[in-house]
Amino acid sequence: MRRSPIRTLLCCALSLVLLGLPACAPDEGGEGGGAMVATQDVPPGDGSRESLISRGEALELPTEWDPPPGEPIVHHTAGFAKTLCSGTFITGLDWRDAAANVGGFTAPFQHRGAVVDTVVDMEAQTVSLTLGSGITRTAKLYGSQGCITNPLGQDSIYFAPTVVEPMTPDPATTPWPMGDVLPDTPYPPEIDMDKVRQAVEIAMDQEGKTLGFVVTYKGRIIGEDYGPGVDMHTPFESWSKGKSLTGTLMAVLIQQGVYGLWQRAPVPEWQDDARKNIRIGDIMRMSSGIRIVAPQDPGYTEEMGYPDHLYLYTGENAFQWAATRPQQWEPNTVGRYRNTDPALTNYLIRLGVEGRGDDYHAFPQRNLFDKLGIRNFVMETDPNGNFLTQGYEFGSARDWARLGNLYLQDGVWEGERILPEGYVDYAMEVAPAWINDGRPIYGGGFVWRDLGFPIEDDYGAFGGAGGQYTVFIPARGLVITRLGKYTGQGPGGDNLDAAIALLLEAVPSIDD
């Protein structure tokens, strides 16, 4: 099966109009898409690499890129230590399996051979990797904040980790979705359950190394299966699906009155220059215009050095790095898939939560996960305790299905509005800057609008490297979640395409 070029952008590159929302803070920047800024003499692009480069150059501001400090191999090894730690102590894989099969983004497989000594301490829950130069990078499981690589040359981190226990009902005795007990009533008669079962079987073909697959129809689980040694509670590597989680957490704060979607982003480092005009809604469209280098940039080459798109995982303070980068383009003019934008959103979340005196590390569980019955998510941080949910998070297949259903239900859960009215519409509208680039594939709130799946209906998706997806299709009432080992992304993606095609045959449109 031919791989979609859009999904190639997400998988391969990572492997290396709008509704205004109730403004809970001053609406300083205006709502919605608005006109492009200073683009009158620059025609829209056609989405080709050449067009993206030329359009970007024509709109570029006179600022310079400063490469991240440190040696690339030392950063790669920091990512490798974290990957082994998370795979072993969060997902529960044998560390050798994790070394061979997971986390190929911040720990590229081609660089793992530089490690000359590996020490996995099951009791201390640490992984230490030593390079030929004698440099050792050590990652450790720290409370509910997951695995964190210690700063270079240090044996600890810069904050006191905490344990955040879920406050949800007993899942063994509570019906889905707040618990794990499934109904024993017949499935809806309009569904062809034979095709659903075939779809699950295809998705779980182990050539694709799929670990978890869940399908819900109007909120009810109609198909589900897991790979060897894992189950409904296992948190899997999810990568950039966490960007959509980041957007969701910001939406929770907007609903709670802390921010307004279209207000100018109150990043402290921006208040004395033109960056103060960047709106929160622009950032969550991957359209902030902040200058970094990412492996999927159309003009990127390895000769440019270690990308800060990766450094935002392997450095010591992701929020500080993101907030101090200069502006490459005016906001809302050029769309680029870069980790600065979710990192900046997470920075604003921390400022908002701590600004009102709340526990930052408990905020996701108390304000979102507890309300949805989610109890298996692990959101990892940098050594300063900053959430890195641009991709460092682990969630179970059922928990991702719950989050997808929150979007399918317009941000309302069991009668309570969790996300602001209109937010899901914002997420489902293609971002204007991406339209002008000729790539109408990205929406708001870090939600993909087109990942090349064989779906003719309107859909949204949370997508991550290694073939991690949650797709919600409002017209069918469907949420489809697939998680698997990173090295299975090729055949796993093909299997997912085939499974989706069958599911669309099995489930009619709600209006039919």
N, C-alpha and C positions, 0 to 999 in steps of 0.2 A: 504494500500500500504506500502511495506517495505521501511523504510527510509535508504537512502544510508549512509554507514559508513563515507564517506567523508564529507557529509553534516552534519552528526552528529558531526564530529570534529569541523566544523565551528559554527553550531548553538548551540549545547549543551555546548561545551567547552567555547565558547565565552560567553554564558549565565552565567555562573558563572562569438660543436656544434653551437654557436650563431653568428649572424651577427655583425661585428664591426661597430660602428657608427663613423661618422666624428668626430675626436677628436678636440674639440674646445679649450681644455686646454691640457697640455702635457700628452701624453699617458704613464703614469709612470708604469702601472701595466700590460700592455699587454691586448689584446682584447679577448673577448669570454670566453668560458668555461675553456679551458686549462686543465691541469692535476690536479687531486686532490692533495692537499698539505699534505705531510706526512701521507698518508693513505695506503701505499703499503702493510703493514702488517695487515691491518684491512679490512676484506672482506665486500662487500656490504651487506646491511641489506635486510630483507624481508618485512619491513613495520609493523611488529607486535610490540606491546608494548615492549615485552622482547628484541627484536632485536634493537629497537630504544634506549633503555636504555643501553644495553651492548655496542653498537657501540659508543654511546655518551661517556660512561665512558672510553672506550679504547683510544679515541682521546682527552680526556679532558686535559686542561692545568692546572697547579697548582695555581689556583686563588680561592678566597673565595667569597661567596655571602653575601652581607650585606643587611638585610631586611630594607624596608622603615621605616622611623620614624612615630610615631603616632599610635593611637588605631584604629583597623579595623572598629569598629562601627562608629567612627567619620568620617572616610573616606567614608564608605557606605552612611552615611547621607549627606555628601557633594555631592556625586553622585546623591542621591535622590532629593536633593534641585535643582540641575541643571536639572535633568530629568523633574521635575514638572514645572520648569520655562520654559524650552524649549517646552514641550508639550502644555503648556497653552498659551504662548506669541509668539511662532513661528508657531507651527502647528495649534493653535486655538482650542484645545480640552478643554472640561471642566476639571478642575484640578482633579476632583474625578475620571474621566475616565482615565486621565494620570496616576494617582496614582495606579490604578488597572491594567493597561494594557500596559504601554510603559516603555522602558528604563531599562529592567531587567539585564543589564550587570554591569554597575558601581553602580547600585542601586538594588542589589538582592532582589527579592520579600520577601524572608524569613526573611530579616532584617528590613523591613519597619515598622513592628509592634513596633520597639523600639522607634519610634517617639511618644511623648506624646502630642505635640501641633503643629498644622499646621496653618500658617498665610499666606494667599495669598492676596497680595495687588495689585488689578487690576490697580490702578492709578499709583503707583510707579513701577509697573512691577517687583515685588520681590516675592520670596517665602522664608519663614523662617520656619525651622523645629527644634524643641527643643527635646532633649533626656531627659530621666529621671534624668540624672546626672546634668541637667541644661545647658549643652552645646547646643548652637544654631548654625546651619549652614544656611547661607543666600545666595541665588543666585539671581542675577538681570540681566535683559536684558540691555546690554551695546551696544548701537549703532548697527552697522553692524557686530560686533564681537559676537553677540548672547548672550546667557546666560552664566554667569561665576559665580562660587561660590567664595564669598569673602574669603580671607585668614582667618584662625581661629582667632577669637577675633578682627577682623578688619571690618570696615564698607565700605571699598572701595577696589580698585585694584591698581596695581602698574604702570599703563599706562593710557594715555588719550584716551578713545575710540573715534572712528570716524564713520561717516556715509559715505558709498561708494555707490553712486547712479549709477545704470547701465547706460551705454551709448549705448543703443540699439534702433532700430527703434520701433515705436509704435506697440506693438504686435497685437492690435485689427485691424490694417489695413495692416499688413505686412504678406505675405504668409509664411507658415511653410517652412523651419525650423527656419529662422531668426525671424519670428513672429508666431502667433497662428492661422492664417487663413488657413483653409484646402481647397484643390481643390474640385470642384464639378464634375470633369471628372470621367468617369467610372474607376473602379479598373482594374488592369491588368487581362486579360482573363485567364492567366494560374493559377490564385489563386482561390481556392474553398472558396468563401466568407461565405458560410453557415457554413463550419467548423471553419473558423476564428471567426464568431459570437458565435458558440458553445464554443470555447476555452475561449473567453472573459467571457462568462456566468459562465463557470466552475471556472475560476480563481477568479471571484468576489463573489463566494459563501461565505456568511458572517460568516459561521462557522470558516473560516480562517481569518476573520477580515482584509481582504485585503482593503487597502485604495486607491491604484492607480495601474492601469495595462495599459501598452501601448505597442503596437506591431508595428514595422515599417518594411516595405519591400522596399529595395533599397532606404531607406530614407523617404518613404512616410508612414504616419500613416494609418494602415489598421484595427486596433482594439484599443479600448480605453474605459475605464470606471473608475468610482470613487465611493468610499464609501460614507456613509451618512455624510453630512456637510463639505465635502472637494471637491476640484476641481483641474483643471490642473495647477493652480498657487500655490497650497498648498505645502510648504516644509515639508517633512516627515522625521522622524528619519531614518537614513541610515546606521549608524554604520560603519563597516569596509569596506563598499564600498568606504569610503573616503580614504582608503589606495591607491586604484587605482587612485583616484584624485590626491593624493600626488605625485605618480609616474608621472602622466601626467604633473603636474606643474614643476617637475624637468626636464622632457623632453622638456618643453617649454624653460627653461633656457639653456639646452644643444643646442637646435636649435638656440638660440640667441647668442651663443658663450661664455656663462659664464663658463660652465663646459664641460668636456668630460666624457662620460659614463664610460670609463675604466680607468680614472685617479684615483689615490689614493685620498680618501676622505679628503679634507683639514679641518678636524675638529681640531680646535686649541688645544683642550685638549689631542690630540693623538700624537702630533708631536715629543715627546721625548721618545716614546716607540714603541713596535711592532704593536700597533693598527694603526699606520700611513700607514701600508701596505694594509689596507682594502680598496677595491675599491668601488666607487659609485655603479657600476653594481652589486657587491656582496650584498650590503646593500639592494638593491631593489629586490633581489631574496629571501629575508628572510634567508640569509646565511652569515651574518656578523660575527657570532661567539661571539657576545657580550653577557656577562653573566647577565641574569636576571631570575626571576621566573615567569612563566605564568601558568594559570590554566589548559591549554591544554598540558603542558609539560608531556611527558609520565611518569615521575617519581613524578609528583606533588601530594602532599597530603595537606589537610587543616591544618595539624599540623605544616606545614612549616611557616605559618603566612600569612600576607597580601601580595599578589603578586605585584611586581612592574609593571607588565603588566597593573594592574589597577591603581597603584599609578601614572603612567604617564598621567592619567586623573585627579586624585584628589589631587595631590601634587601642590606645588606653582610654580615650574619651571621645566617643563618636559624636556626641552632641556639640562639643566644643569645635571639633573639626568641621562639621557640617555648617555650623553657624558662622564660621570665620572664612568661608569660601567666598570669593567675589562673584559678581553677576556677569554671566556670559551673554544673556539675552534679556530683553524686557520680559516681564512675566506675561503668560498667556499668549506667547507668540510662536514658540518652538517647543515641540514635545520630545522629551528624551527620557528613556527609562534609566533612572539613576537613583542610587540609594540615599542621596542627600535628602530627597523629598520625604520619604517615610521617616528618616532619622530626625528631620526638622519637626515633623508632625509629632513624633514621640517626645521630642524636647518640649514642645508646647503642652503636651499632655502632662508631662512632669511638672512644668511650671504652674499649670492650672490646678492640678491635684494638690501639690504641696502648698500652693498659694492660699488654698482654703483650709489648710491644716490637716489634710487627710494623709493616710499611709499610701505612698506611691506604689509600693510593691504589692499591696493588697487590693489596689483599686480595680484591676481587671476582674479578679475573682468576685469581689463584693458587688460591683456595679454592672457586671455583664454576665460572667460565667454562672454565678449562683442563680441568677434569674432564669437561665436557659437550661439548667440541669447539667452544666458542663463541669466536670471534676477532674479531667485528665490532662488539661493543658499545662505545659511548662514553657514559660516565656523567659528566655535567657538574657543576660545583661553583659555589658562590658565591665572592666574592673572598678568603674565608678558607680555601678548600679544602674546604668541607663539601659532601658529595654532596647534590644536589638531586633525587634520584630519586623525589620525589613527582610528577615529570613531565618533568624536564630530562634525558632520556636518549634515545639513538638506537640502534636495533638492527635487524639484518636480519631478513627474514621467516623464514629458516631458523633463525636463532638463537632467535627467539621460539618457533618450533615445538619446538626442543630443550628450552627451559624448560618448555613445556606438557607435553611427554612426561615430564619429571622428575616432575611431579605425577601424570600418568596411571600412572606406575610406582611410586607411593607413596613417592617420595623416594629411590629406589634407582636407581643408574646403573651398568650393567656390573658388577653384583655388589657395588658399594660403596654403603653407606647415606650419602647426602649430607644428607638432612633427617631429623630425629628420627622414630622410630617413633611414629605417631599424629598427626604434624603435619598431614598432608594431611587426615585426618579432622577435625581442628580447623578447618582452612581451609574445609572443605566443610559445616560446621555453621552454620546461620544464627545471627547474634549475638543474644543475649537482649534487649539494649536495643533493637535494631531490630525485634524481634518485638513488644515492648511498645509501640513507637511505631506499630505497625500497618503496618510496611514490612519484611516478611520477605525482604529481597533482598540482604543483605550478610553475609558470613561472617567468618572469621578470617584473619589473615595478609594482609589487604588484598585478598581475593579476592571477587569478586561471585558471588552465588548465583542471581541472576535478573536478566537484562538484557532480558527481553522477546523473546528469540529464539524462533522456532517449534520449540522442542525440548521434547518431553514427558519425555525421560529426565532424570535428575539430572545437572547439569553445573556446572562452575565456569568463571569467566572472568576474565582480566586485561582491563580496559577503560580506554580513554583518549580524551580529547577529539579531535574530528576524525574519528571512526570507526575508531579503532585497537583491534583485538580479537585475543585468543587465547582460544579456547574449547576446553575439554577435556571429553569425554563418555565417562566410564569404561565405560558399558554398551555402547558401540559401538567402543571402542578408537580413537576419533577425536580428533585435535587439528586445529583449523582456525584459521589465522592470516590476518588481513587488515590491511594497512597502506596508507594513502593520503594524498593531500593534504587538508589541513584543509577546504578549501572544497567538497570532494566528499562530505562526510559524509552529506548527505541522500540523494541517489540512490545513493551507495555503500553506505549502510546498507540501503536497500531491496534492492539487488542481493545483498548478503550474506544477507539473510533468504531470498531466493529460492534462492540457492546452497545454504544450509544445508538447506532443505526437500528439495531434490534429493538432497543427500548422505545424508540420513536414509532416502530411498527406495533409494539405491544400496548402503548398508552395513547389513546386518542386525545385530540385537543379538547380542553374542558368545555368549549362552546359547541362541540359537535353533538 
